[in-house]
């Protein structure tokens, strides 16, 4: 009986040992399979990133990457060229506007010069000078003063926006206007936009000169409201007025005087020959 029990126990121990060995083998197989699957996953991930791809695919990827870099460089060069062309276009547009302004200035100067020398009538010349100051310079209040050789005083002979009686005769060398007539130098207020009207201190004073001989001055006291400063063409017009207007006024006044003297002499001769 005892021997039968020992055989039964030995048999169950053997079965348990066999089952344990099979469980251990099964566990090892699972671990191997798990290791194999993990390695496969790693391979798939590497292939997905192109690392584990075949050589032809890697070469193609390398060429594509190089081509992309080349296209990026070309795109940057094209953008840089576009920016240069845009800058050149802006320069051309600015230069075009400047040339248009210069052409307009030259046309205005030509018209003004032509008009000044188109007549020998003294009053008509003064009217042309006034129109140039109004239409081309943009002055609203101004006057033309000429030197009377008999009295040696500067007297107003034409004015716009100011009564001639408001401008008393000025002796050369006295006050700001007289000083300009003495020195022959142009005067411009530093800030035309904030200038306050003062008959003795004009905004602009331009001497009318024939060479170095001053025959009068042009004084400006107010510009039109839309004009707040002087442009380059204004200074060129002032220069033209200083020379050409002086010549035209001087010539027309001499002509008018000679015509008046001739008329007087003719009348005197007619009286003698009756």
Phi and psi in degrees as GROMACS dihedral restraints (atoms count N, CA, C in turn):
[ dihedral_restraints ]
;  ai    aj    ak    al  type     phi  dphi    fc
    3     4     5     6     1   -64.8    20    10
    4     5     6     7     1   -37.1    20    10
    6     7     8     9     1   -66.9    20    10
    7     8     9    10     1   -34.7    20    10
    9    10    11    12     1   -65.4    20    10
   10    11    12    13     1   -39.7    20    10
   12    13    14    15     1   -63.9    20    10
   13    14    15    16     1   -41.7    20    10
   15    16    17    18     1   -63.1    20    10
   16    17    18    19     1   -39.3    20    10
   18    19    20    21     1   -64.7    20    10
   19    20    21    22     1   -38.2    20    10
   21    22    23    24     1   -65.1    20    10
   22    23    24    25     1   -43.1    20    10
   24    25    26    27     1   -64.7    20    10
   25    26    27    28     1   -40.0    20    10
   27    28    29    30     1   -64.0    20    10
   28    29    30    31     1   -39.7    20    10
   30    31    32    33     1   -64.2    20    10
   31    32    33    34     1   -42.7    20    10
   33    34    35    36     1   -67.7    20    10
   34    35    36    37     1   -35.4    20    10
   36    37    38    39     1   -65.2    20    10
   37    38    39    40     1   -38.8    20    10
   39    40    41    42     1   -65.1    20    10
   40    41    42    43     1   -40.4    20    10
   42    43    44    45     1   -65.3    20    10
   43    44    45    46     1   -40.0    20    10
   45    46    47    48     1   -64.4    20    10
   46    47    48    49     1   -39.4    20    10
   48    49    50    51     1   -65.3    20    10
   49    50    51    52     1   -39.9    20    10
   51    52    53    54     1   -64.4    20    10
   52    53    54    55     1   -43.0    20    10
   54    55    56    57     1   -63.4    20    10
   55    56    57    58     1   -39.0    20    10
   57    58    59    60     1   -63.7    20    10
   58    59    60    61     1   -41.2    20    10
   60    61    62    63     1   -65.6    20    10
   61    62    63    64     1   -41.3    20    10
   63    64    65    66     1   -64.9    20    10
   64    65    66    67     1   -38.2    20    10
   66    67    68    69     1   -64.6    20    10
   67    68    69    70     1   -39.6    20    10
   69    70    71    72     1   -66.0    20    10
   70    71    72    73     1   -41.6    20    10
   72    73    74    75     1   -63.5    20    10
   73    74    75    76     1   -41.0    20    10
   75    76    77    78     1   -64.7    20    10
   76    77    78    79     1   -38.5    20    10
   78    79    80    81     1   -63.8    20    10
   79    80    81    82     1   -42.0    20    10
   81    82    83    84     1   -63.2    20    10
   82    83    84    85     1   -39.1    20    10
   84    85    86    87     1   -65.1    20    10
   85    86    87    88     1   -39.2    20    10
   87    88    89    90     1   -62.5    20    10
   88    89    90    91     1   -42.4    20    10
   90    91    92    93     1   -63.7    20    10
   91    92    93    94     1   -41.0    20    10
   93    94    95    96     1   -63.7    20    10
   94    95    96    97     1   -44.0    20    10
   96    97    98    99     1   -62.8    20    10
   97    98    99   100     1   -40.6    20    10
   99   100   101   102     1   -62.5    20    10
  100   101   102   103     1   -42.5    20    10
  102   103   104   105     1   -62.9    20    10
  103   104   105   106     1   -39.5    20    10
  105   106   107   108     1   -66.9    20    10
  106   107   108   109     1   -42.2    20    10
  108   109   110   111     1   -65.5    20    10
  109   110   111   112     1   -40.1    20    10
  111   112   113   114     1   -63.3    20    10
  112   113   114   115     1   -38.7    20    10
  114   115   116   117     1   -65.5    20    10
  115   116   117   118     1   -37.7    20    10
  117   118   119   120     1   -66.7    20    10
  118   119   120   121     1   -41.2    20    10
  120   121   122   123     1   -59.6    20    10
  121   122   123   124     1   -42.8    20    10
  123   124   125   126     1   -59.7    20    10
  124   125   126   127     1   -43.4    20    10
  126   127   128   129     1   -61.6    20    10
  127   128   129   130     1   -43.7    20    10
  129   130   131   132     1   -63.7    20    10
  130   131   132   133     1   -39.6    20    10
  132   133   134   135     1   -64.3    20    10
  133   134   135   136     1   -41.9    20    10
  135   136   137   138     1   -64.0    20    10
  136   137   138   139     1   -40.8    20    10
  138   139   140   141     1   -63.4    20    10
  139   140   141   142     1   -39.8    20    10
  141   142   143   144     1   -61.9    20    10
  142   143   144   145     1   -35.8    20    10
  144   145   146   147     1   -83.2    20    10
  145   146   147   148     1     0.1    20    10
  147   148   149   150     1    85.3    20    10
  148   149   150   151     1    -3.1    20    10
  150   151   152   153     1   -74.9    20    10
  151   152   153   154     1   -39.6    20    10
  153   154   155   156     1   -94.6    20    10
  154   155   156   157     1    11.8    20    10
  156   157   158   159     1   -72.4    20    10
  157   158   159   160     1   162.0    20    10
  159   160   161   162     1   -64.0    20    10
  160   161   162   163     1   158.9    20    10
  162   163   164   165     1   -55.8    20    10
  163   164   165   166     1   -44.2    20    10
  165   166   167   168     1   -60.3    20    10
  166   167   168   169     1   -38.4    20    10
  168   169   170   171     1   -67.0    20    10
  169   170   171   172     1   -41.8    20    10
  171   172   173   174     1   -61.1    20    10
  172   173   174   175     1   -42.0    20    10
  174   175   176   177     1   -63.8    20    10
  175   176   177   178     1   -40.7    20    10
  177   178   179   180     1   -64.4    20    10
  178   179   180   181     1   -41.4    20    10
  180   181   182   183     1   -62.8    20    10
  181   182   183   184     1   -39.8    20    10
  183   184   185   186     1   -63.5    20    10
  184   185   186   187     1   -41.7    20    10
  186   187   188   189     1   -65.5    20    10
  187   188   189   190     1   -40.4    20    10
  189   190   191   192     1   -63.6    20    10
  190   191   192   193     1   -41.1    20    10
  192   193   194   195     1   -63.8    20    10
  193   194   195   196     1   -40.3    20    10
  195   196   197   198     1   -64.9    20    10
  196   197   198   199     1   -39.3    20    10
  198   199   200   201     1   -66.6    20    10
  199   200   201   202     1   -38.0    20    10
  201   202   203   204     1   -62.9    20    10
  202   203   204   205     1   -43.0    20    10
  204   205   206   207     1   -61.8    20    10
  205   206   207   208     1   -42.3    20    10
  207   208   209   210     1   -63.0    20    10
  208   209   210   211     1   -42.6    20    10
  210   211   212   213     1   -64.6    20    10
  211   212   213   214     1   -36.2    20    10
  213   214   215   216     1   -63.1    20    10
  214   215   216   217     1   -42.4    20    10
  216   217   218   219     1   -64.3    20    10
  217   218   219   220     1   -42.6    20    10
  219   220   221   222     1   -63.1    20    10
  220   221   222   223     1   -40.2    20    10
  222   223   224   225     1   -61.9    20    10
  223   224   225   226     1   -43.0    20    10
  225   226   227   228     1   -64.5    20    10
  226   227   228   229     1   -39.3    20    10
  228   229   230   231     1   -64.0    20    10
  229   230   231   232     1   -41.9    20    10
  231   232   233   234     1   -64.3    20    10
  232   233   234   235     1   -42.6    20    10
  234   235   236   237     1   -62.8    20    10
  235   236   237   238     1   -39.8    20    10
  237   238   239   240     1   -63.6    20    10
  238   239   240   241     1   -40.8    20    10
  240   241   242   243     1   -66.0    20    10
  241   242   243   244     1   -39.4    20    10
  243   244   245   246     1   -61.7    20    10
  244   245   246   247     1   -42.1    20    10
  246   247   248   249     1   -63.8    20    10
  247   248   249   250     1   -39.2    20    10
  249   250   251   252     1   -63.7    20    10
  250   251   252   253     1   -43.3    20    10
  252   253   254   255     1   -64.2    20    10
  253   254   255   256     1   -39.8    20    10
  255   256   257   258     1   -62.4    20    10
  256   257   258   259     1   -41.8    20    10
  258   259   260   261     1   -64.1    20    10
  259   260   261   262     1   -41.8    20    10
  261   262   263   264     1   -63.1    20    10
  262   263   264   265     1   -39.9    20    10
  264   265   266   267     1   -62.4    20    10
  265   266   267   268     1   -40.8    20    10
  267   268   269   270     1   -63.5    20    10
  268   269   270   271     1   -41.1    20    10
  270   271   272   273     1   -62.7    20    10
  271   272   273   274     1   -43.8    20    10
  273   274   275   276     1   -62.9    20    10
  274   275   276   277     1   -41.4    20    10
  276   277   278   279     1   -63.6    20    10
  277   278   279   280     1   -43.0    20    10
  279   280   281   282     1   -64.0    20    10
  280   281   282   283     1   -43.0    20    10
  282   283   284   285     1   -65.4    20    10
  283   284   285   286     1   -36.7    20    10
  285   286   287   288     1   -62.3    20    10
  286   287   288   289     1   -44.6    20    10
  288   289   290   291     1   -62.2    20    10
  289   290   291   292     1   -42.8    20    10
  291   292   293   294     1   -62.0    20    10
  292   293   294   295     1   -42.1    20    10
  294   295   296   297     1   -65.6    20    10
  295   296   297   298     1   -39.1    20    10
  297   298   299   300     1   -60.9    20    10
  298   299   300   301     1   -43.0    20    10
  300   301   302   303     1   -65.1    20    10
  301   302   303   304     1   -40.6    20    10
  303   304   305   306     1   -63.8    20    10
  304   305   306   307     1   -40.7    20    10
  306   307   308   309     1   -63.1    20    10
  307   308   309   310     1   -42.9    20    10
  309   310   311   312     1   -62.9    20    10
  310   311   312   313     1   -40.1    20    10
  312   313   314   315     1   -63.1    20    10
  313   314   315   316     1   -45.3    20    10
  315   316   317   318     1   -63.0    20    10
  316   317   318   319     1   -40.1    20    10
  318   319   320   321     1   -63.7    20    10
  319   320   321   322     1   -42.9    20    10
  321   322   323   324     1   -63.7    20    10
  322   323   324   325     1   -41.7    20    10
  324   325   326   327     1   -64.2    20    10
  325   326   327   328     1   -40.6    20    10
  327   328   329   330     1   -63.9    20    10
  328   329   330   331     1   -45.9    20    10
  330   331   332   333     1   -61.7    20    10
  331   332   333   334     1   -44.8    20    10
  333   334   335   336     1   -62.4    20    10
  334   335   336   337     1   -44.9    20    10
  336   337   338   339     1   -64.0    20    10
  337   338   339   340     1   -43.0    20    10
  339   340   341   342     1   -62.3    20    10
  340   341   342   343     1   -44.2    20    10
  342   343   344   345     1   -65.6    20    10
  343   344   345   346     1   -38.6    20    10
  345   346   347   348     1   -62.0    20    10
  346   347   348   349     1   -34.4    20    10
  348   349   350   351     1  -103.4    20    10
  349   350   351   352     1    18.0    20    10
  351   352   353   354     1   -90.1    20    10
  352   353   354   355     1    -5.3    20    10
  354   355   356   357     1  -150.5    20    10
  355   356   357   358     1   158.2    20    10
  357   358   359   360     1  -113.9    20    10
  358   359   360   361     1    10.7    20    10
  360   361   362   363     1   -81.2    20    10
  361   362   363   364     1   121.5    20    10
  363   364   365   366     1   -58.6    20    10
  364   365   366   367     1   -47.9    20    10
  366   367   368   369     1   -66.7    20    10
  367   368   369   370     1   -35.8    20    10
  369   370   371   372     1   -68.2    20    10
  370   371   372   373     1   -37.8    20    10
  372   373   374   375     1   -63.5    20    10
  373   374   375   376     1   -43.1    20    10
  375   376   377   378     1   -61.5    20    10
  376   377   378   379     1   -37.5    20    10
  378   379   380   381     1   -65.3    20    10
  379   380   381   382     1   -39.8    20    10
  381   382   383   384     1   -65.5    20    10
  382   383   384   385     1   -41.8    20    10
  384   385   386   387     1   -60.3    20    10
  385   386   387   388     1   -42.3    20    10
  387   388   389   390     1   -63.8    20    10
  388   389   390   391     1   -42.1    20    10
  390   391   392   393     1   -64.5    20    10
  391   392   393   394     1   -36.3    20    10
  393   394   395   396     1   -64.5    20    10
  394   395   396   397     1   -43.9    20    10
  396   397   398   399     1   -65.5    20    10
  397   398   399   400     1   -37.9    20    10
  399   400   401   402     1   -75.0    20    10
  400   401   402   403     1   -54.2    20    10
  402   403   404   405     1   -81.7    20    10
  403   404   405   406     1   -34.1    20    10
  405   406   407   408     1   -98.5    20    10
  406   407   408   409     1   -35.5    20    10
  408   409   410   411     1   -92.2    20    10
  409   410   411   412     1   -34.4    20    10
  411   412   413   414     1    91.0    20    10
  412   413   414   415     1    34.8    20    10
  414   415   416   417     1   -92.8    20    10
  415   416   417   418     1   140.4    20    10
  417   418   419   420     1  -101.8    20    10
  418   419   420   421     1   -35.2    20    10
  420   421   422   423     1  -128.3    20    10
  421   422   423   424     1   123.1    20    10
  423   424   425   426     1  -161.7    20    10
  424   425   426   427     1   172.3    20    10
  426   427   428   429     1  -152.1    20    10
  427   428   429   430     1   155.1    20    10
  429   430   431   432     1  -114.5    20    10
  430   431   432   433     1   121.8    20    10
  432   433   434   435     1  -113.3    20    10
  433   434   435   436     1   132.5    20    10
  435   436   437   438     1  -117.8    20    10
  436   437   438   439     1   149.9    20    10
  438   439   440   441     1   -82.4    20    10
  439   440   441   442     1   121.8    20    10
  441   442   443   444     1   -87.4    20    10
  442   443   444   445     1   115.2    20    10
  444   445   446   447     1   -68.2    20    10
  445   446   447   448     1   -23.5    20    10
  447   448   449   450     1   -75.7    20    10
  448   449   450   451     1   -39.9    20    10
  450   451   452   453     1  -100.6    20    10
  451   452   453   454     1   -12.4    20    10
  453   454   455   456     1    58.1    20    10
  454   455   456   457     1    35.5    20    10
  456   457   458   459     1  -122.6    20    10
  457   458   459   460     1   147.9    20    10
  459   460   461   462     1   -85.8    20    10
  460   461   462   463     1   120.6    20    10
  462   463   464   465     1  -123.7    20    10
  463   464   465   466     1   143.3    20    10
  465   466   467   468     1   -72.8    20    10
  466   467   468   469     1   128.3    20    10
  468   469   470   471     1  -114.8    20    10
  469   470   471   472     1   -14.1    20    10
  471   472   473   474     1  -154.6    20    10
  472   473   474   475     1   144.4    20    10
  474   475   476   477     1  -154.7    20    10
  475   476   477   478     1   155.2    20    10
  477   478   479   480     1  -135.7    20    10
  478   479   480   481     1   126.4    20    10
  480   481   482   483     1    79.6    20    10
  481   482   483   484     1    -2.7    20    10
  483   484   485   486     1  -137.4    20    10
  484   485   486   487     1   138.8    20    10
  486   487   488   489     1   -74.6    20    10
  487   488   489   490     1   140.4    20    10
  489   490   491   492     1   -58.6    20    10
  490   491   492   493     1   -31.2    20    10
  492   493   494   495     1   -67.4    20    10
  493   494   495   496     1   -19.2    20    10
  495   496   497   498     1   -74.8    20    10
  496   497   498   499     1   -14.5    20    10
  498   499   500   501     1  -108.5    20    10
  499   500   501   502     1    99.6    20    10
  501   502   503   504     1   -71.5    20    10
  502   503   504   505     1   155.9    20    10
  504   505   506   507     1   -58.3    20    10
  505   506   507   508     1   145.3    20    10
  507   508   509   510     1  -124.0    20    10
  508   509   510   511     1   135.8    20    10
  510   511   512   513     1   -89.1    20    10
  511   512   513   514     1   132.8    20    10
  513   514   515   516     1   -53.9    20    10
  514   515   516   517     1   131.9    20    10
  516   517   518   519     1    99.5    20    10
  517   518   519   520     1   -15.2    20    10
  519   520   521   522     1  -100.5    20    10
  520   521   522   523     1   131.3    20    10
  522   523   524   525     1    68.5    20    10
  523   524   525   526     1  -178.2    20    10
  525   526   527   528     1   -67.9    20    10
  526   527   528   529     1   -44.1    20    10
  528   529   530   531     1   -64.4    20    10
  529   530   531   532     1   -43.8    20    10
  531   532   533   534     1   -63.0    20    10
  532   533   534   535     1   -35.5    20    10
  534   535   536   537     1   -66.5    20    10
  535   536   537   538     1   -39.1    20    10
  537   538   539   540     1   -64.3    20    10
  538   539   540   541     1   -40.9    20    10
  540   541   542   543     1   -63.9    20    10
  541   542   543   544     1   -30.3    20    10
  543   544   545   546     1   -80.2    20    10
  544   545   546   547     1   -43.6    20    10
  546   547   548   549     1   -84.9    20    10
  547   548   549   550     1   -28.3    20    10
  549   550   551   552     1    77.4    20    10
  550   551   552   553     1    17.4    20    10
  552   553   554   555     1  -100.2    20    10
  553   554   555   556     1   141.2    20    10
  555   556   557   558     1   -68.7    20    10
  556   557   558   559     1   152.6    20    10
  558   559   560   561     1  -131.7    20    10
  559   560   561   562     1   133.4    20    10
  561   562   563   564     1  -132.9    20    10
  562   563   564   565     1   134.4    20    10
  564   565   566   567     1   -64.4    20    10
  565   566   567   568     1   143.2    20    10
  567   568   569   570     1   -65.6    20    10
  568   569   570   571     1   -33.8    20    10
  570   571   572   573     1  -132.3    20    10
  571   572   573   574     1    84.2    20    10
  573   574   575   576     1   -57.9    20    10
  574   575   576   577     1   -32.8    20    10
  576   577   578   579     1   -64.7    20    10
  577   578   579   580     1   -32.0    20    10
  579   580   581   582     1  -108.2    20    10
  580   581   582   583     1    16.8    20    10
  582   583   584   585     1   -69.9    20    10
  583   584   585   586     1   137.2    20    10
  585   586   587   588     1  -106.1    20    10
  586   587   588   589     1   130.7    20    10
  588   589   590   591     1   -58.8    20    10
  589   590   591   592     1   126.1    20    10
  591   592   593   594     1  -146.3    20    10
  592   593   594   595     1   115.3    20    10
  594   595   596   597     1   -62.1    20    10
  595   596   597   598     1   -25.6    20    10
  597   598   599   600     1   -90.6    20    10
  598   599   600   601     1   -14.2    20    10
  600   601   602   603     1  -128.9    20    10
  601   602   603   604     1    78.7    20    10
  603   604   605   606     1   -67.8    20    10
  604   605   606   607     1   162.2    20    10
  606   607   608   609     1   -67.9    20    10
  607   608   609   610     1   -38.6    20    10
  609   610   611   612     1  -137.5    20    10
  610   611   612   613     1   138.6    20    10
  612   613   614   615     1  -135.7    20    10
  613   614   615   616     1   115.9    20    10
  615   616   617   618     1  -116.4    20    10
  616   617   618   619     1   120.1    20    10
  618   619   620   621     1   -75.0    20    10
  619   620   621   622     1   139.9    20    10
  621   622   623   624     1   -93.1    20    10
  622   623   624   625     1   112.5    20    10
  624   625   626   627     1  -123.0    20    10
  625   626   627   628     1   141.2    20    10
  627   628   629   630     1  -113.0    20    10
  628   629   630   631     1   106.1    20    10
  630   631   632   633     1    57.3    20    10
  631   632   633   634     1  -117.2    20    10
  633   634   635   636     1  -103.4    20    10
  634   635   636   637     1     4.3    20    10
  636   637   638   639     1   -92.6    20    10
  637   638   639   640     1   118.6    20    10
  639   640   641   642     1   -87.6    20    10
  640   641   642   643     1   125.0    20    10
  642   643   644   645     1  -106.1    20    10
  643   644   645   646     1    -6.1    20    10
  645   646   647   648     1   171.8    20    10
  646   647   648   649     1  -173.0    20    10
  648   649   650   651     1  -142.5    20    10
  649   650   651   652     1   154.3    20    10
  651   652   653   654     1  -110.7    20    10
  652   653   654   655     1   125.8    20    10
  654   655   656   657     1  -116.7    20    10
  655   656   657   658     1   136.4    20    10
  657   658   659   660     1  -119.5    20    10
  658   659   660   661     1   132.2    20    10
  660   661   662   663     1  -112.9    20    10
  661   662   663   664     1   -21.8    20    10
  663   664   665   666     1  -155.4    20    10
  664   665   666   667     1   139.7    20    10
  666   667   668   669     1  -100.5    20    10
  667   668   669   670     1   162.3    20    10
  669   670   671   672     1   -61.5    20    10
  670   671   672   673     1   153.3    20    10
  672   673   674   675     1   -61.5    20    10
  673   674   675   676     1   -30.5    20    10
  675   676   677   678     1   -78.3    20    10
  676   677   678   679     1    -8.6    20    10
  678   679   680   681     1  -108.3    20    10
  679   680   681   682     1   115.8    20    10
  681   682   683   684     1  -110.3    20    10
  682   683   684   685     1    -9.2    20    10
  684   685   686   687     1  -156.7    20    10
  685   686   687   688     1   171.1    20    10
  687   688   689   690     1   -97.6    20    10
  688   689   690   691     1   138.9    20    10
  690   691   692   693     1   -95.6    20    10
  691   692   693   694     1   172.1    20    10
  693   694   695   696     1   -58.9    20    10
  694   695   696   697     1   -38.3    20    10
  696   697   698   699     1   -64.9    20    10
  697   698   699   700     1   -29.6    20    10
  699   700   701   702     1   -62.6    20    10
  700   701   702   703     1   -44.0    20    10
  702   703   704   705     1   -66.0    20    10
  703   704   705   706     1   -33.9    20    10
  705   706   707   708     1   -67.7    20    10
  706   707   708   709     1   -37.2    20    10
  708   709   710   711     1   -67.0    20    10
  709   710   711   712     1   -38.2    20    10
  711   712   713   714     1   -61.8    20    10
  712   713   714   715     1   -41.8    20    10
  714   715   716   717     1   -63.0    20    10
  715   716   717   718     1   -41.2    20    10
  717   718   719   720     1   -63.3    20    10
  718   719   720   721     1   -44.4    20    10
  720   721   722   723     1   -62.5    20    10
  721   722   723   724     1   -40.9    20    10
  723   724   725   726     1   -59.2    20    10
  724   725   726   727     1   -34.5    20    10
  726   727   728   729     1  -100.4    20    10
  727   728   729   730     1   -60.8    20    10
  729   730   731   732     1   -67.2    20    10
  730   731   732   733     1   -41.0    20    10
  732   733   734   735     1   -65.3    20    10
  733   734   735   736     1   -38.8    20    10
  735   736   737   738     1   -61.5    20    10
  736   737   738   739     1   -45.4    20    10
  738   739   740   741     1   -63.7    20    10
  739   740   741   742     1   -44.8    20    10
  741   742   743   744     1   -64.4    20    10
  742   743   744   745     1   -42.7    20    10
  744   745   746   747     1   -65.7    20    10
  745   746   747   748     1   -45.0    20    10
  747   748   749   750     1   -62.8    20    10
  748   749   750   751     1   -44.5    20    10
  750   751   752   753     1   -65.1    20    10
  751   752   753   754     1   -45.2    20    10
  753   754   755   756     1   -67.3    20    10
  754   755   756   757     1   -34.8    20    10
  756   757   758   759     1   -69.2    20    10
  757   758   759   760     1   -40.2    20    10
  759   760   761   762     1   -62.3    20    10
  760   761   762   763     1   -42.4    20    10
  762   763   764   765     1   -64.0    20    10
  763   764   765   766     1   -44.0    20    10
  765   766   767   768     1   -63.5    20    10
  766   767   768   769     1   -41.8    20    10
  768   769   770   771     1   -63.5    20    10
  769   770   771   772     1   -43.5    20    10
  771   772   773   774     1   -66.0    20    10
  772   773   774   775     1   -38.0    20    10
  774   775   776   777     1   -64.1    20    10
  775   776   777   778     1   -41.2    20    10
  777   778   779   780     1   -67.5    20    10
  778   779   780   781     1   -41.5    20    10
  780   781   782   783     1   -66.2    20    10
  781   782   783   784     1   -39.8    20    10
  783   784   785   786     1   -63.7    20    10
  784   785   786   787     1   -40.5    20    10
  786   787   788   789     1   -64.8    20    10
  787   788   789   790     1   -40.0    20    10
  789   790   791   792     1   -64.7    20    10
  790   791   792   793     1   -46.2    20    10
  792   793   794   795     1   -63.2    20    10
  793   794   795   796     1   -39.7    20    10
  795   796   797   798     1   -63.7    20    10
  796   797   798   799     1   -40.0    20    10
  798   799   800   801     1   -65.6    20    10
  799   800   801   802     1   -39.5    20    10
  801   802   803   804     1   -65.8    20    10
  802   803   804   805     1   -40.4    20    10
  804   805   806   807     1   -65.5    20    10
  805   806   807   808     1   -39.3    20    10
  807   808   809   810     1   -62.7    20    10
  808   809   810   811     1   -36.2    20    10
  810   811   812   813     1   -66.9    20    10
  811   812   813   814     1   -38.2    20    10
  813   814   815   816     1   -72.0    20    10
  814   815   816   817     1   -30.0    20    10
  816   817   818   819     1   -93.9    20    10
  817   818   819   820     1     2.7    20    10
